[in-house]
């Protein structure tokens, strides 16, 4: 364990035998938004634990200035980073609240969580509603996947092992969850160029996820039509992937921009629907097609290889 991890462990232990709540942040070059995120988190709990992945901007100094605990850990994937963080804090706190670096709690959400921590919790976990931002504007109609389970009792939650679109899930029988009022505002601070680059990487992960056997069991969120909001969304997404390639992305754009009233969000709403619903989903489809085409060509390459060697015996020289 390095010196930073030792210091972080000592800080967490200072919370007492079992503090009420810790807020866990994942950060990387988030100086433009992290002060607002951490300040709102500190209204929930004085214990904010940030897992940073080697930020080179002012992210770490800002967190340290605010009194947050910061530990460095290389980023492999979202699920791995989240589950590592869960393991670090669960022995010292009764509750955990997990946020991304650009997710800012509003006043209503803060008050709701504080009320629960004062003894009003009747469930093991709680979902927060996310409100998306794009091109600096809040999207009232165009946002995606609005409900996320982020607050849970230590020992009852973990992040599912997926390459993309990961959710926190409850582990163990008889667990229950409920919704909280208020929002976590996903104040995406990326320039459009960076947003596109990130989604290009995510399209790789989504394509690999969909081209692999689908996981089942307690370690992943299951698609259920009559489940909670997240499970219903995953069920609908399962139906989406049964539609023909190409048509499904166009249909999704029509759904988000027209049926979900994305056009009421103005130009940012159109661009968000275009890039997130049409461009990103079409990109995933194209990569799935590319993977399938590559797999289909492999047997032919193996059959033709011996022929090439017999006609050109020195080809390998």
C-alpha positions as CSV (number, residue, x, y, z in Angstrom):
1,X,0.0,0.0,0.0
2,X,1.5,3.4,-1.0
3,X,1.7,6.4,1.3
4,X,-1.4,8.1,-0.2
5,X,-3.5,4.9,0.4
6,X,-2.2,4.7,4.0
7,X,-3.1,8.3,4.6
8,X,-6.5,7.8,3.1
9,X,-7.1,4.7,5.3
10,X,-6.1,6.6,8.4
11,X,-8.5,9.4,7.5
12,X,-11.4,7.0,7.0
13,X,-10.6,5.2,10.3
14,X,-10.9,8.6,12.0
15,X,-14.6,8.6,11.2
16,X,-15.2,6.3,14.2
17,X,-16.4,2.7,14.5
18,X,-19.1,3.3,11.9
19,X,-19.7,6.8,10.5
20,X,-23.1,7.5,9.0
21,X,-22.2,8.2,5.4
22,X,-19.3,8.6,3.0
23,X,-19.6,10.2,-0.4
24,X,-17.3,8.5,-3.0
25,X,-16.2,10.4,-6.1
26,X,-14.3,9.2,-9.1
27,X,-12.2,11.9,-10.6
28,X,-9.9,12.6,-13.5
29,X,-9.0,16.1,-14.7
30,X,-12.2,17.5,-13.4
31,X,-11.0,20.9,-12.1
32,X,-13.7,22.8,-14.0
33,X,-16.6,21.2,-12.1
34,X,-15.2,19.3,-9.0
35,X,-15.5,22.2,-6.6
36,X,-19.2,22.4,-7.2
37,X,-19.7,18.6,-7.0
38,X,-17.6,18.3,-3.8
39,X,-19.2,21.3,-2.2
40,X,-22.7,19.8,-2.6
41,X,-21.4,16.4,-1.5
42,X,-20.0,18.0,1.7
43,X,-23.5,19.2,2.6
44,X,-24.5,15.5,2.8
45,X,-21.5,14.3,4.8
46,X,-18.1,15.7,5.9
47,X,-16.5,12.5,4.6
48,X,-15.8,12.7,0.9
49,X,-13.5,10.1,-0.5
50,X,-12.2,10.8,-4.0
51,X,-10.5,8.1,-6.1
52,X,-8.4,10.0,-8.6
53,X,-6.8,8.5,-11.7
54,X,-3.8,10.7,-12.1
55,X,-5.3,14.1,-12.7
56,X,-2.8,16.6,-14.1
57,X,-5.0,19.7,-13.7
58,X,-6.1,21.3,-10.4
59,X,-8.6,18.6,-9.4
60,X,-6.5,17.1,-6.5
61,X,-5.6,20.5,-4.9
62,X,-9.2,21.7,-5.0
63,X,-10.4,18.5,-3.3
64,X,-7.6,18.8,-0.7
65,X,-8.5,22.4,-0.1
66,X,-12.1,21.4,0.6
67,X,-10.9,18.8,3.1
68,X,-11.7,15.7,1.0
69,X,-9.7,12.5,1.2
70,X,-7.9,11.8,-2.1
71,X,-6.3,8.5,-3.1
72,X,-4.6,7.7,-6.4
73,X,-5.5,4.5,-8.4
74,X,-5.0,3.8,-12.1
75,X,-8.3,3.5,-14.0
76,X,-9.0,0.1,-15.6
77,X,-12.7,0.4,-16.0
78,X,-15.7,2.0,-14.2
79,X,-16.9,-1.2,-12.5
80,X,-13.4,-2.1,-11.2
81,X,-12.8,1.4,-9.9
82,X,-16.2,1.6,-8.2
83,X,-16.0,-1.8,-6.5
84,X,-12.5,-1.1,-5.3
85,X,-13.7,2.1,-3.7
86,X,-16.7,0.3,-2.1
87,X,-14.3,-2.1,-0.5
88,X,-12.1,0.7,0.9
89,X,-14.9,2.5,2.8
90,X,-17.5,-0.1,3.7
91,X,-15.8,-1.0,7.1
92,X,-16.0,2.6,8.3
93,X,-19.4,3.9,7.2
94,X,-23.0,2.7,7.4
95,X,-24.0,4.3,4.1
96,X,-22.3,5.1,0.8
97,X,-23.2,7.7,-1.8
98,X,-21.5,7.3,-5.1
99,X,-21.2,10.2,-7.6
100,X,-19.2,11.0,-10.7
101,X,-17.0,14.0,-10.8
102,X,-19.6,16.1,-12.7
103,X,-22.7,15.0,-10.8
104,X,-24.0,17.9,-8.6
105,X,-26.7,17.3,-6.0
106,X,-29.5,19.9,-5.8
107,X,-30.9,21.2,-2.6
108,X,-33.9,18.8,-2.6
109,X,-31.7,15.8,-3.0
110,X,-29.3,16.9,-0.3
111,X,-32.2,17.5,2.2
112,X,-33.7,14.1,1.3
113,X,-30.5,12.2,1.9
114,X,-29.8,14.1,5.2
115,X,-33.2,13.2,6.4
116,X,-32.6,9.5,5.7
117,X,-29.3,9.5,7.4
118,X,-30.9,11.0,10.5
119,X,-32.9,7.8,11.0
120,X,-35.7,7.9,8.4
121,X,-34.4,5.1,6.1
122,X,-36.8,2.2,5.5
123,X,-34.9,0.6,2.6
124,X,-31.4,-0.7,1.8
125,X,-30.8,1.6,-1.1
126,X,-32.1,4.7,-2.9
127,X,-32.2,5.8,-6.5
128,X,-31.5,9.4,-7.6
129,X,-32.8,11.0,-10.7
130,X,-30.1,12.3,-13.1
131,X,-30.6,15.4,-15.2
132,X,-28.4,15.6,-18.2
133,X,-26.6,18.7,-19.6
134,X,-25.2,19.2,-23.1
135,X,-23.4,22.2,-24.7
136,X,-23.8,24.0,-21.4
137,X,-27.6,23.7,-21.2
138,X,-29.8,21.6,-19.0
139,X,-31.9,19.1,-20.9
140,X,-35.4,18.9,-19.5
141,X,-36.7,16.4,-22.1
142,X,-33.8,14.8,-24.0
143,X,-31.9,13.1,-21.2
144,X,-31.3,9.3,-21.0
145,X,-31.4,6.7,-18.2
146,X,-32.7,9.1,-15.6
147,X,-32.8,6.8,-12.5
148,X,-29.6,5.5,-10.9
149,X,-29.1,3.6,-7.6
150,X,-26.3,5.6,-5.9
151,X,-27.1,5.6,-2.1
152,X,-26.9,2.2,-0.3
153,X,-26.1,0.6,3.0
154,X,-22.5,-0.7,3.2
155,X,-22.4,-4.3,2.4
156,X,-25.6,-4.3,0.3
157,X,-24.4,-2.8,-3.0
158,X,-21.8,-3.2,-5.7
159,X,-21.3,-2.1,-9.4
160,X,-22.2,-4.7,-12.0
161,X,-19.3,-6.1,-14.1
162,X,-20.0,-4.7,-17.5
163,X,-17.9,-2.9,-20.1
164,X,-20.5,-0.2,-20.7
165,X,-23.7,1.2,-19.1
166,X,-22.9,-0.1,-15.6
167,X,-25.3,0.3,-12.7
168,X,-25.0,-0.3,-9.0
169,X,-27.0,-3.3,-7.9
170,X,-28.2,-4.8,-4.6
171,X,-26.6,-8.0,-3.4
172,X,-28.3,-10.5,-1.1
173,X,-31.8,-11.7,-0.7
174,X,-34.6,-9.5,0.5
175,X,-33.0,-6.1,-0.3
176,X,-35.3,-3.2,-1.2
177,X,-34.8,0.2,-2.8
178,X,-36.9,3.4,-3.3
179,X,-36.7,6.7,-5.1
180,X,-35.5,10.0,-3.7
181,X,-36.8,13.4,-4.6
182,X,-34.4,15.9,-6.2
183,X,-31.8,15.5,-8.9
184,X,-28.2,14.9,-9.4
185,X,-27.3,17.3,-12.2
186,X,-24.8,15.6,-14.7
187,X,-23.1,18.9,-15.6
188,X,-21.1,17.5,-18.5
189,X,-18.3,20.0,-19.0
190,X,-16.7,18.3,-22.0
191,X,-16.3,20.2,-25.2
192,X,-18.1,18.5,-28.1
193,X,-14.8,17.2,-29.5
194,X,-14.0,15.5,-26.2
195,X,-17.6,14.2,-25.9
196,X,-17.4,12.6,-29.3
197,X,-14.0,11.1,-28.5
198,X,-15.3,9.6,-25.2
199,X,-18.4,8.2,-26.9
200,X,-16.3,6.7,-29.6
201,X,-14.4,4.8,-27.0
202,X,-17.6,3.8,-25.3
203,X,-19.0,2.5,-28.6
204,X,-16.1,0.0,-28.6
205,X,-17.1,-1.2,-25.2
206,X,-20.8,-1.4,-26.1
207,X,-20.0,-3.3,-29.3
208,X,-17.8,-5.8,-27.4
209,X,-20.4,-6.2,-24.7
210,X,-23.2,-6.9,-27.2
211,X,-21.0,-9.3,-29.2
212,X,-20.2,-11.4,-26.1
213,X,-22.5,-13.9,-24.4
214,X,-24.9,-11.9,-22.1
215,X,-24.2,-12.3,-18.4
216,X,-27.0,-13.6,-16.1
217,X,-27.2,-13.9,-12.4
218,X,-27.0,-11.7,-9.4
219,X,-23.9,-9.8,-10.6
220,X,-25.7,-7.9,-13.3
221,X,-28.9,-5.8,-13.5
222,X,-31.5,-8.0,-15.1
223,X,-34.0,-6.7,-17.8
224,X,-37.5,-6.8,-16.3
225,X,-40.6,-5.2,-17.8
226,X,-42.2,-5.0,-14.3
227,X,-39.0,-4.1,-12.5
228,X,-37.7,-0.7,-11.3
229,X,-37.0,2.1,-13.8
230,X,-33.4,0.8,-14.5
231,X,-34.6,-2.8,-15.1
232,X,-37.4,-1.6,-17.5
233,X,-34.9,0.5,-19.4
234,X,-32.6,-2.5,-19.8
235,X,-35.6,-4.6,-20.9
236,X,-36.5,-2.0,-23.6
237,X,-32.9,-1.9,-24.7
238,X,-33.0,-5.7,-25.1
239,X,-35.9,-5.2,-27.5
240,X,-34.1,-2.4,-29.2
241,X,-31.3,-4.8,-30.2
242,X,-33.8,-7.1,-31.8
243,X,-34.6,-4.5,-34.4
244,X,-32.7,-4.4,-37.7
245,X,-29.3,-2.6,-37.7
246,X,-29.7,0.9,-39.0
247,X,-33.4,1.1,-38.5
248,X,-33.1,0.9,-34.7
249,X,-30.8,3.9,-34.5
250,X,-33.2,6.0,-36.7
251,X,-36.1,4.8,-34.6
252,X,-34.4,5.7,-31.4
253,X,-33.7,9.2,-32.7
254,X,-37.3,9.6,-33.6
255,X,-38.4,8.4,-30.1
256,X,-36.0,10.8,-28.2
257,X,-36.4,13.9,-30.4
258,X,-40.1,13.7,-31.2
259,X,-42.0,11.4,-28.8
260,X,-39.9,12.4,-25.7
261,X,-40.2,16.1,-26.8
262,X,-36.5,16.6,-27.2
263,X,-37.2,19.4,-29.7
264,X,-38.4,21.5,-26.7
265,X,-34.7,21.6,-25.6
266,X,-33.9,23.8,-28.6
267,X,-30.7,23.4,-30.6
268,X,-28.8,21.6,-27.8
269,X,-31.7,19.1,-27.7
270,X,-31.4,18.4,-31.4
271,X,-27.7,18.0,-31.3
272,X,-27.9,15.7,-28.2
273,X,-30.6,13.6,-29.9
274,X,-28.5,13.5,-33.1
275,X,-25.2,12.6,-31.5
276,X,-26.4,10.4,-28.6
277,X,-29.4,8.6,-30.1
278,X,-28.5,8.5,-33.8
279,X,-24.7,8.9,-34.3
280,X,-23.6,7.0,-31.2
281,X,-26.1,4.1,-31.7
282,X,-25.2,4.0,-35.5
283,X,-21.6,3.8,-34.5
284,X,-22.2,0.9,-32.2
285,X,-24.1,-0.9,-35.0
286,X,-21.3,-0.3,-37.5
287,X,-18.7,-1.7,-35.1
288,X,-20.9,-4.7,-34.5
289,X,-21.2,-5.2,-38.2
290,X,-17.5,-4.9,-38.6
291,X,-16.9,-7.5,-35.9
292,X,-19.3,-9.9,-37.5
293,X,-17.7,-9.4,-40.9
294,X,-14.3,-10.0,-39.5
295,X,-15.4,-13.2,-37.9
296,X,-17.1,-14.4,-41.1
297,X,-13.9,-13.8,-43.0
298,X,-11.6,-15.8,-40.6
299,X,-12.5,-19.4,-41.9
300,X,-11.8,-18.3,-45.5
301,X,-8.4,-16.9,-44.5
302,X,-7.5,-20.2,-42.8
303,X,-8.6,-22.3,-45.8
304,X,-6.7,-20.1,-48.3
305,X,-3.5,-19.9,-46.3
306,X,-2.1,-23.3,-47.2
307,X,-2.8,-22.7,-50.9
308,X,-0.8,-19.5,-50.7
309,X,2.1,-21.3,-49.2
310,X,2.1,-24.0,-51.9
311,X,2.1,-21.6,-54.7
312,X,4.6,-19.2,-53.2
313,X,6.9,-21.4,-51.0
314,X,9.2,-18.5,-50.2
315,X,6.4,-16.1,-49.3
316,X,7.4,-16.1,-45.6
317,X,11.0,-15.2,-46.2
